[in-house]
Amino acid sequence: AIVEGTVAGYIGMWEISGQCDITNVAVLPAFRRKGVGKKLIEHLIEYCKNTNLSPIFLEVRKSNEPAKSLYSGFGFKEIGIRKKYYSDTGEDAIIMSL
């Protein structure tokens, strides 16, 4: 996502056997809560629809309530937990699917 000539954020994904796995969604702090992350996810969902990738999966830190709320707003549902997924803190990840 480029805003006024600045790379404000990005989204990464893997395409595996007809499915999509979102690997990263990152937005610079100055651009958060301004719709950048939402636009990135909208674009990825549209890409997946156009290329018949389904379902879409992601992992999110259990404590990351803003991200979980954002994903839930798109219809992502919690489907599982990956225990101690994040190596930096040992925090669990919530697996979500759309």
C-alpha positions in Angstrom: 0.0 0.0 0.0 1.5 3.3 -1.1 0.1 6.5 0.5 1.4 9.8 -0.7 4.6 8.2 -2.0 5.2 6.3 1.2 5.1 2.5 1.5 2.4 2.5 4.3 2.0 -1.3 4.5 2.0 -4.7 2.9 0.3 -8.0 2.9 1.9 -11.4 2.1 0.4 -14.7 1.2 1.2 -18.2 0.1 -0.9 -20.1 -2.5 -0.9 -23.7 -1.6 -3.0 -26.4 -3.3 -5.8 -24.0 -4.2 -5.8 -22.4 -0.7 -4.5 -19.0 0.5 -2.4 -18.6 3.7 -1.9 -14.9 4.8 1.6 -14.7 6.1 1.9 -11.1 7.1 -0.2 -7.9 7.3 1.9 -4.9 8.3 1.1 -1.2 8.4 3.4 1.6 9.6 2.3 3.1 12.9 1.6 6.5 11.3 -0.9 4.9 8.9 -2.7 2.6 11.4 -6.4 3.0 12.0 -6.8 4.8 8.7 -8.1 1.9 6.6 -4.8 0.8 5.1 -4.9 -2.7 6.6 -8.5 -3.0 5.6 -7.8 -2.1 2.0 -4.9 -4.6 1.8 -7.2 -7.4 3.1 -10.0 -6.4 0.7 -7.5 -6.6 -2.2 -6.3 -10.0 -1.1 -9.8 -11.4 -0.7 -10.7 -10.1 -4.2 -7.5 -11.7 -5.7 -8.5 -15.0 -4.0 -12.0 -14.8 -5.5 -10.7 -14.0 -9.0 -8.2 -16.9 -8.9 -10.5 -19.4 -7.1 -8.3 -19.7 -4.0 -10.4 -20.9 -1.1 -10.4 -21.1 1.9 -8.1 -18.3 3.2 -6.2 -19.0 6.4 -4.2 -16.9 8.8 -2.6 -17.0 12.2 -2.9 -14.0 14.7 -1.4 -13.5 18.1 -3.9 -14.4 20.8 -3.4 -11.0 22.4 -3.9 -9.0 19.2 -7.5 -7.9 19.7 -7.4 -5.1 17.0 -6.3 -7.6 14.3 -8.7 -10.2 15.4 -11.5 -7.7 15.3 -10.4 -6.6 11.8 -10.4 -10.1 10.5 -13.7 -11.0 12.1 -15.2 -8.0 10.3 -14.4 -9.7 7.0 -16.0 -12.9 8.2 -12.9 -14.8 9.4 -13.8 -17.4 12.0 -11.6 -18.8 14.8 -11.0 -22.5 14.0 -8.1 -23.5 16.2 -5.0 -22.6 18.2 -1.3 -23.1 17.6 0.3 -23.5 21.0 3.5 -21.4 21.5 3.5 -20.4 17.9 5.5 -17.1 18.2 9.1 -17.9 19.0 9.8 -14.4 20.3 7.3 -14.7 23.2 6.0 -18.2 23.1 2.5 -16.8 22.6 -0.3 -18.9 21.1 -1.7 -18.1 17.7 -5.3 -18.2 16.8 -6.0 -19.9 13.5 -8.7 -18.1 11.5 -10.4 -19.1 8.2 -12.6 -17.4 5.6 
